[in-house]
Amino acid sequence: RQLPEAWMTPGYIARSWHLPPSEVDAAIGVEDSRKLFDRGPPTLERIAELEDVPVADLIGRLEAVLPEIAVQDGPAP
């Protein structure tokens, strides 16, 4: 359960927290992060630029909800 960093993708974070990628996408306010860019990974930094918000805001949203979402989905293996 790594804490989110700007270089991470929502999919990476989802795997780290053993969550469906859609829950991580919902936490940062996007529908499907995998479809946001034609080339390159959808990192939090790139998503923040696209959404015109500071990457620290996306990271803060995730840090606030990941522990709660993870508890709802069950303990980490």
MOPAC internal coordinates of N, CA, C and O (Angstrom, degrees):
PM7 1SCF
backbone

  N    0.0000 0     0.00 0     0.00 0    0    0    0
  C    1.4462 1     0.00 0     0.00 0    1    0    0
  C    1.5258 1   109.91 1     0.00 0    2    1    0
  O    1.2310 1   121.87 1  -102.19 1    3    2    1
  N    1.3188 1   114.03 1    77.81 1    3    2    1
  C    1.4568 1   119.48 1  -179.93 1    5    3    2
  C    1.5254 1   110.21 1   -76.81 1    6    5    3
  O    1.2310 1   121.04 1   -38.36 1    7    6    5
  N    1.3141 1   115.62 1   141.64 1    7    6    5
  C    1.4548 1   119.65 1   173.93 1    9    7    6
  C    1.5205 1   108.89 1   -70.38 1   10    9    7
  O    1.2310 1   120.09 1   -36.70 1   11   10    9
  N    1.3271 1   117.43 1   143.30 1   11   10    9
  C    1.4653 1   120.61 1  -176.90 1   13   11   10
  C    1.5266 1   112.43 1   -63.20 1   14   13   11
  O    1.2310 1   121.76 1   -36.32 1   15   14   13
  N    1.3310 1   114.24 1   143.68 1   15   14   13
  C    1.4573 1   122.10 1   174.51 1   17   15   14
  C    1.5201 1   107.73 1  -133.94 1   18   17   15
  O    1.2310 1   120.16 1   -20.03 1   19   18   17
  N    1.3205 1   117.29 1   159.97 1   19   18   17
  C    1.4666 1   122.94 1  -173.78 1   21   19   18
  C    1.5280 1   113.01 1   -57.87 1   22   21   19
  O    1.2310 1   119.17 1   148.23 1   23   22   21
  N    1.3134 1   119.18 1   -31.77 1   23   22   21
  C    1.4614 1   122.33 1  -176.70 1   25   23   22
  C    1.5227 1   113.28 1   -78.43 1   26   25   23
  O    1.2310 1   120.07 1   166.76 1   27   26   25
  N    1.3100 1   117.47 1   -13.24 1   27   26   25
  C    1.4634 1   121.64 1  -175.51 1   29   27   26
  C    1.5243 1   111.53 1   -79.61 1   30   29   27
  O    1.2310 1   121.14 1   -28.93 1   31   30   29
  N    1.3191 1   115.43 1   151.07 1   31   30   29
  C    1.4562 1   121.16 1   172.93 1   33   31   30
  C    1.5294 1   108.36 1   -96.88 1   34   33   31
  O    1.2310 1   120.11 1   -22.55 1   35   34   33
  N    1.3265 1   117.39 1   157.45 1   35   34   33
  C    1.4638 1   118.82 1   174.97 1   37   35   34
  C    1.5338 1   112.41 1   -56.82 1   38   37   35
  O    1.2310 1   120.32 1   144.34 1   39   38   37
  N    1.3346 1   116.99 1   -35.66 1   39   38   37
  C    1.4592 1   119.72 1   177.80 1   41   39   38
  C    1.5216 1   112.38 1   -64.12 1   42   41   39
  O    1.2310 1   120.77 1   139.61 1   43   42   41
  N    1.3192 1   116.14 1   -40.39 1   43   42   41
  C    1.4651 1   120.99 1   177.51 1   45   43   42
  C    1.5316 1   109.76 1   -62.42 1   46   45   43
  O    1.2310 1   121.10 1   134.41 1   47   46   45
  N    1.3153 1   115.50 1   -45.59 1   47   46   45
  C    1.4671 1   120.27 1   179.91 1   49   47   46
  C    1.5272 1   109.85 1   -63.23 1   50   49   47
  O    1.2310 1   120.29 1   137.72 1   51   50   49
  N    1.3262 1   117.06 1   -42.28 1   51   50   49
  C    1.4628 1   120.73 1   178.95 1   53   51   50
  C    1.5272 1   110.99 1   -59.05 1   54   53   51
  O    1.2310 1   120.34 1   135.33 1   55   54   53
  N    1.3259 1   116.95 1   -44.67 1   55   54   53
  C    1.4745 1   119.99 1   178.46 1   57   55   54
  C    1.5230 1   110.92 1   -64.32 1   58   57   55
  O    1.2310 1   120.60 1   138.75 1   59   58   57
  N    1.3122 1   116.47 1   -41.25 1   59   58   57
  C    1.4559 1   120.46 1  -179.07 1   61   59   58
  C    1.5300 1   111.99 1   -62.36 1   62   61   59
  O    1.2310 1   120.98 1   144.92 1   63   62   61
  N    1.3267 1   115.73 1   -35.08 1   63   62   61
  C    1.4629 1   121.37 1  -177.96 1   65   63   62
  C    1.5287 1   112.75 1   -99.58 1   66   65   63
  O    1.2310 1   120.36 1  -177.35 1   67   66   65
  N    1.3338 1   116.93 1     2.65 1   67   66   65
  C    1.4645 1   122.06 1   179.93 1   69   67   66
  C    1.5286 1   111.22 1    57.49 1   70   69   67
  O    1.2310 1   121.33 1  -129.57 1   71   70   69
  N    1.3363 1   115.06 1    50.43 1   71   70   69
  C    1.4576 1   122.89 1  -179.24 1   73   71   70
  C    1.5175 1   110.45 1  -124.80 1   74   73   71
  O    1.2310 1   120.08 1   -22.23 1   75   74   73
  N    1.3253 1   117.44 1   157.77 1   75   74   73
  C    1.4589 1   119.36 1   171.32 1   77   75   74
  C    1.5292 1   109.55 1   -67.53 1   78   77   75
  O    1.2310 1   119.55 1   -40.51 1   79   78   77
  N    1.3253 1   118.46 1   139.49 1   79   78   77
  C    1.4671 1   120.49 1   179.20 1   81   79   78
  C    1.5269 1   113.19 1   -55.96 1   82   81   79
  O    1.2310 1   120.06 1   148.59 1   83   82   81
  N    1.3145 1   117.49 1   -31.41 1   83   82   81
  C    1.4656 1   120.45 1  -179.71 1   85   83   82
  C    1.5304 1   112.06 1   -62.12 1   86   85   83
  O    1.2310 1   119.79 1   149.37 1   87   86   85
  N    1.3250 1   118.02 1   -30.63 1   87   86   85
  C    1.4680 1   120.34 1   178.71 1   89   87   86
  C    1.5256 1   111.30 1   -71.86 1   90   89   87
  O    1.2310 1   120.51 1   143.04 1   91   90   89
  N    1.3121 1   116.64 1   -36.96 1   91   90   89
  C    1.4678 1   120.08 1   177.03 1   93   91   90
  C    1.5299 1   109.08 1   -69.32 1   94   93   91
  O    1.2310 1   120.35 1   136.66 1   95   94   93
  N    1.3295 1   116.93 1   -43.34 1   95   94   93
  C    1.4705 1   120.49 1   176.92 1   97   95   94
  C    1.5276 1   110.30 1   -57.49 1   98   97   95
  O    1.2310 1   120.16 1   134.31 1   99   98   97
  N    1.3191 1   117.30 1   -45.69 1   99   98   97
  C    1.4667 1   120.79 1  -179.55 1  101   99   98
  C    1.5294 1   111.13 1   -61.69 1  102  101   99
  O    1.2310 1   120.54 1   142.42 1  103  102  101
  N    1.3219 1   116.57 1   -37.58 1  103  102  101
  C    1.4627 1   120.46 1  -179.22 1  105  103  102
  C    1.5281 1   112.23 1   -64.43 1  106  105  103
  O    1.2310 1   120.43 1   149.52 1  107  106  105
  N    1.3445 1   116.79 1   -30.48 1  107  106  105
  C    1.4638 1   118.82 1   179.29 1  109  107  106
  C    1.5247 1   111.82 1   -98.67 1  110  109  107
  O    1.2310 1   120.60 1   179.10 1  111  110  109
  N    1.3388 1   116.46 1    -0.90 1  111  110  109
  C    1.4555 1   119.92 1   173.23 1  113  111  110
  C    1.5153 1   116.14 1    85.15 1  114  113  111
  O    1.2310 1   119.95 1  -150.67 1  115  114  113
  N    1.3330 1   117.70 1    29.33 1  115  114  113
  C    1.4639 1   120.96 1   175.04 1  117  115  114
  C    1.5285 1   108.83 1  -123.04 1  118  117  115
  O    1.2310 1   121.41 1   -25.33 1  119  118  117
  N    1.3391 1   114.90 1   154.67 1  119  118  117
  C    1.4598 1   118.85 1  -177.08 1  121  119  118
  C    1.5277 1   112.55 1   -77.98 1  122  121  119
  O    1.2310 1   120.12 1   129.49 1  123  122  121
  N    1.3211 1   117.37 1   -50.51 1  123  122  121
  C    1.4692 1   121.27 1   179.93 1  125  123  122
  C    1.5213 1   107.90 1  -150.83 1  126  125  123
  O    1.2310 1   120.55 1   -82.16 1  127  126  125
  N    1.3130 1   116.55 1    97.84 1  127  126  125
  C    1.4673 1   121.15 1  -174.51 1  129  127  126
  C    1.5226 1   112.44 1   -60.00 1  130  129  127
  O    1.2310 1   119.77 1   152.91 1  131  130  129
  N    1.3224 1   118.04 1   -27.09 1  131  130  129
  C    1.4645 1   120.49 1  -178.83 1  133  131  130
  C    1.5236 1   111.91 1   -65.94 1  134  133  131
  O    1.2310 1   119.96 1   158.49 1  135  134  133
  N    1.3169 1   117.68 1   -21.51 1  135  134  133
  C    1.4679 1   121.61 1  -176.94 1  137  135  134
  C    1.5308 1   113.17 1  -100.63 1  138  137  135
  O    1.2310 1   119.89 1  -173.30 1  139  138  137
  N    1.3142 1   117.81 1     6.70 1  139  138  137
  C    1.4612 1   120.56 1  -176.19 1  141  139  138
  C    1.5242 1   113.68 1   -76.40 1  142  141  139
  O    1.2310 1   120.00 1   149.97 1  143  142  141
  N    1.3116 1   117.61 1   -30.03 1  143  142  141
  C    1.4621 1   121.10 1  -173.26 1  145  143  142
  C    1.5199 1   110.79 1  -130.19 1  146  145  143
  O    1.2310 1   120.95 1   -39.76 1  147  146  145
  N    1.3235 1   115.78 1   140.24 1  147  146  145
  C    1.4614 1   120.38 1   176.81 1  149  147  146
  C    1.5216 1   111.17 1   -72.75 1  150  149  147
  O    1.2310 1   120.98 1   143.82 1  151  150  149
  N    1.3184 1   115.73 1   -36.18 1  151  150  149
  C    1.4650 1   120.43 1  -176.72 1  153  151  150
  C    1.5225 1   110.53 1  -132.04 1  154  153  151
  O    1.2310 1   121.61 1   -36.64 1  155  154  153
  N    1.2747 1   114.52 1   143.36 1  155  154  153
  C    1.4573 1   119.89 1   176.63 1  157  155  154
  C    1.5178 1   112.20 1    82.85 1  158  157  155
  O    1.2310 1   121.35 1   -20.20 1  159  158  157
  N    1.2919 1   115.01 1   159.80 1  159  158  157
  C    1.4604 1   120.14 1  -176.96 1  161  159  158
  C    1.5313 1   112.02 1   -74.06 1  162  161  159
  O    1.2310 1   120.62 1   -31.92 1  163  162  161
  N    1.3316 1   116.41 1   148.08 1  163  162  161
  C    1.4606 1   120.10 1   177.58 1  165  163  162
  C    1.5282 1   110.74 1   -82.38 1  166  165  163
  O    1.2310 1   120.56 1  -107.52 1  167  166  165
  N    1.3174 1   116.54 1    72.48 1  167  166  165
  C    1.4645 1   119.82 1  -179.81 1  169  167  166
  C    1.5233 1   109.85 1   -69.26 1  170  169  167
  O    1.2310 1   120.70 1   -19.42 1  171  170  169
  N    1.3085 1   116.26 1   160.58 1  171  170  169
  C    1.4619 1   119.78 1   176.38 1  173  171  170
  C    1.5251 1   110.56 1   -58.20 1  174  173  171
  O    1.2310 1   120.63 1   142.86 1  175  174  173
  N    1.3231 1   116.40 1   -37.14 1  175  174  173
  C    1.4598 1   120.64 1   179.24 1  177  175  174
  C    1.5304 1   110.85 1   -61.87 1  178  177  175
  O    1.2310 1   120.00 1   134.53 1  179  178  177
  N    1.3141 1   117.60 1   -45.47 1  179  178  177
  C    1.4679 1   121.11 1  -179.80 1  181  179  178
  C    1.5309 1   111.18 1   -68.53 1  182  181  179
  O    1.2310 1   120.41 1   141.33 1  183  182  181
  N    1.3207 1   116.81 1   -38.67 1  183  182  181
  C    1.4600 1   120.24 1   178.16 1  185  183  182
  C    1.5223 1   110.00 1   -64.18 1  186  185  183
  O    1.2310 1   120.31 1   137.35 1  187  186  185
  N    1.3194 1   117.02 1   -42.65 1  187  186  185
  C    1.4668 1   121.01 1   178.44 1  189  187  186
  C    1.5239 1   110.90 1   -60.16 1  190  189  187
  O    1.2310 1   120.26 1   137.41 1  191  190  189
  N    1.3249 1   117.10 1   -42.59 1  191  190  189
  C    1.4684 1   120.60 1   177.75 1  193  191  190
  C    1.5206 1   110.79 1   -62.04 1  194  193  191
  O    1.2310 1   120.50 1   136.19 1  195  194  193
  N    1.3285 1   116.66 1   -43.81 1  195  194  193
  C    1.4564 1   121.34 1  -179.86 1  197  195  194
  C    1.5307 1   111.48 1   -63.74 1  198  197  195
  O    1.2310 1   120.97 1   140.10 1  199  198  197
  N    1.3172 1   115.74 1   -39.90 1  199  198  197
  C    1.4668 1   121.51 1  -178.91 1  201  199  198
  C    1.5270 1   112.54 1   -84.76 1  202  201  199
  O    1.2310 1   120.36 1   175.25 1  203  202  201
  N    1.3196 1   116.91 1    -4.75 1  203  202  201
  C    1.4679 1   122.98 1  -179.74 1  205  203  202
  C    1.5333 1   112.24 1    57.93 1  206  205  203
  O    1.2310 1   121.83 1  -132.43 1  207  206  205
  N    1.3346 1   114.11 1    47.57 1  207  206  205
  C    1.4664 1   121.33 1   175.05 1  209  207  206
  C    1.5253 1   108.09 1  -132.20 1  210  209  207
  O    1.2310 1   119.94 1   -25.74 1  211  210  209
  N    1.3114 1   117.72 1   154.26 1  211  210  209
  C    1.4630 1   119.18 1   175.82 1  213  211  210
  C    1.5335 1   110.85 1   -64.61 1  214  213  211
  O    1.2310 1   120.44 1   -39.70 1  215  214  213
  N    1.3077 1   116.77 1   140.30 1  215  214  213
  C    1.4616 1   120.25 1   179.18 1  217  215  214
  C    1.5256 1   110.40 1   -60.66 1  218  217  215
  O    1.2310 1   120.04 1   151.00 1  219  218  217
  N    1.3104 1   117.53 1   -29.00 1  219  218  217
  C    1.4680 1   120.49 1   177.37 1  221  219  218
  C    1.5274 1   110.92 1   -62.06 1  222  221  219
  O    1.2310 1   119.91 1   149.47 1  223  222  221
  N    1.3286 1   117.77 1   -30.53 1  223  222  221
  C    1.4653 1   120.53 1   177.38 1  225  223  222
  C    1.5311 1   110.87 1   -66.77 1  226  225  223
  O    1.2310 1   120.65 1   135.46 1  227  226  225
  N    1.3333 1   116.35 1   -44.54 1  227  226  225
  C    1.4697 1   119.23 1   178.26 1  229  227  226
  C    1.5252 1   110.61 1   -63.26 1  230  229  227
  O    1.2310 1   120.74 1   136.73 1  231  230  229
  N    1.3169 1   116.18 1   -43.27 1  231  230  229
  C    1.4594 1   120.35 1   179.13 1  233  231  230
  C    1.5218 1   110.22 1   -62.41 1  234  233  231
  O    1.2310 1   120.47 1   137.96 1  235  234  233
  N    1.3213 1   116.71 1   -42.04 1  235  234  233
  C    1.4643 1   120.77 1   178.52 1  237  235  234
  C    1.5164 1   112.36 1   -62.17 1  238  237  235
  O    1.2310 1   120.50 1   138.43 1  239  238  237
  N    1.3378 1   116.64 1   -41.57 1  239  238  237
  C    1.4729 1   119.92 1   176.98 1  241  239  238
  C    1.5197 1   110.67 1   -59.39 1  242  241  239
  O    1.2310 1   121.12 1   134.97 1  243  242  241
  N    1.3215 1   115.47 1   -45.03 1  243  242  241
  C    1.4662 1   119.46 1  -179.13 1  245  243  242
  C    1.5187 1   111.90 1   -65.98 1  246  245  243
  O    1.2310 1   120.59 1   135.15 1  247  246  245
  N    1.3123 1   116.48 1   -44.85 1  247  246  245
  C    1.4625 1   119.56 1  -179.47 1  249  247  246
  C    1.5282 1   111.19 1   -61.15 1  250  249  247
  O    1.2310 1   120.67 1   149.29 1  251  250  249
  N    1.3284 1   116.32 1   -30.71 1  251  250  249
  C    1.4625 1   120.44 1  -179.63 1  253  251  250
  C    1.5279 1   112.49 1   -74.95 1  254  253  251
  O    1.2310 1   119.88 1   146.39 1  255  254  253
  N    1.3253 1   117.84 1   -33.61 1  255  254  253
  C    1.4646 1   119.50 1  -173.18 1  257  255  254
  C    1.5238 1   115.31 1  -107.47 1  258  257  255
  O    1.2310 1   119.32 1   156.94 1  259  258  257
  N    1.3205 1   118.90 1   -23.06 1  259  258  257
  C    1.4610 1   119.46 1  -176.68 1  261  259  258
  C    1.5282 1   113.60 1   -55.55 1  262  261  259
  O    1.2310 1   118.88 1   132.57 1  263  262  261
  N    1.3177 1   119.74 1   -47.43 1  263  262  261
  C    1.4676 1   118.09 1   179.37 1  265  263  262
  C    1.5302 1   112.43 1   -60.81 1  266  265  263
  O    1.2310 1   120.43 1   142.81 1  267  266  265
  N    1.3127 1   116.79 1   -37.19 1  267  266  265
  C    1.4631 1   121.17 1   179.76 1  269  267  266
  C    1.5349 1   110.89 1   -68.25 1  270  269  267
  O    1.2310 1   120.53 1   133.70 1  271  270  269
  N    1.3290 1   116.59 1   -46.30 1  271  270  269
  C    1.4661 1   120.79 1   179.26 1  273  271  270
  C    1.5246 1   110.13 1   -62.72 1  274  273  271
  O    1.2310 1   120.56 1   136.86 1  275  274  273
  N    1.3115 1   116.54 1   -43.14 1  275  274  273
  C    1.4575 1   120.81 1  -178.66 1  277  275  274
  C    1.5202 1   111.57 1   -62.23 1  278  277  275
  O    1.2310 1   119.88 1   143.00 1  279  278  277
  N    1.3219 1   117.84 1   -37.00 1  279  278  277
  C    1.4646 1   121.57 1   178.20 1  281  279  278
  C    1.5265 1   109.68 1   -67.16 1  282  281  279
  O    1.2310 1   120.17 1   139.61 1  283  282  281
  N    1.3204 1   117.28 1   -40.39 1  283  282  281
  C    1.4709 1   121.09 1   179.13 1  285  283  282
  C    1.5159 1   111.68 1   -64.01 1  286  285  283
  O    1.2310 1   120.23 1   144.73 1  287  286  285
  N    1.3281 1   117.17 1   -35.27 1  287  286  285
  C    1.4464 1   121.41 1  -177.98 1  289  287  286
  C    1.5190 1   112.50 1   -87.28 1  290  289  287
  O    1.2310 1   119.72 1   175.72 1  291  290  289
  N    1.3065 1   118.13 1    -4.28 1  291  290  289
  C    1.4526 1   121.11 1   178.51 1  293  291  290
  C    1.5046 1   112.38 1   109.41 1  294  293  291
  O    1.2310 1   120.33 1   -13.87 1  295  294  293
  N    1.3289 1   116.98 1   166.13 1  295  294  293
  C    1.4705 1   120.83 1  -178.66 1  297  295  294
  C    1.5207 1   112.02 1   -69.01 1  298  297  295
  O    1.2310 1   121.75 1   -24.36 1  299  298  297
  N    1.3045 1   114.26 1   155.64 1  299  298  297
  C    1.4601 1   120.43 1   176.79 1  301  299  298
  C    1.5225 1   109.08 1   -65.94 1  302  301  299
  O    1.2310 1   120.53 1   -35.27 1  303  302  301
  N    1.3239 1   116.59 1   144.73 1  303  302  301
  C    1.4804 1   118.92 1   179.30 1  305  303  302
  C    1.5147 1   111.81 1   -68.33 1  306  305  303
  O    1.2310 1   120.10 1   180.00 1  307  306  305

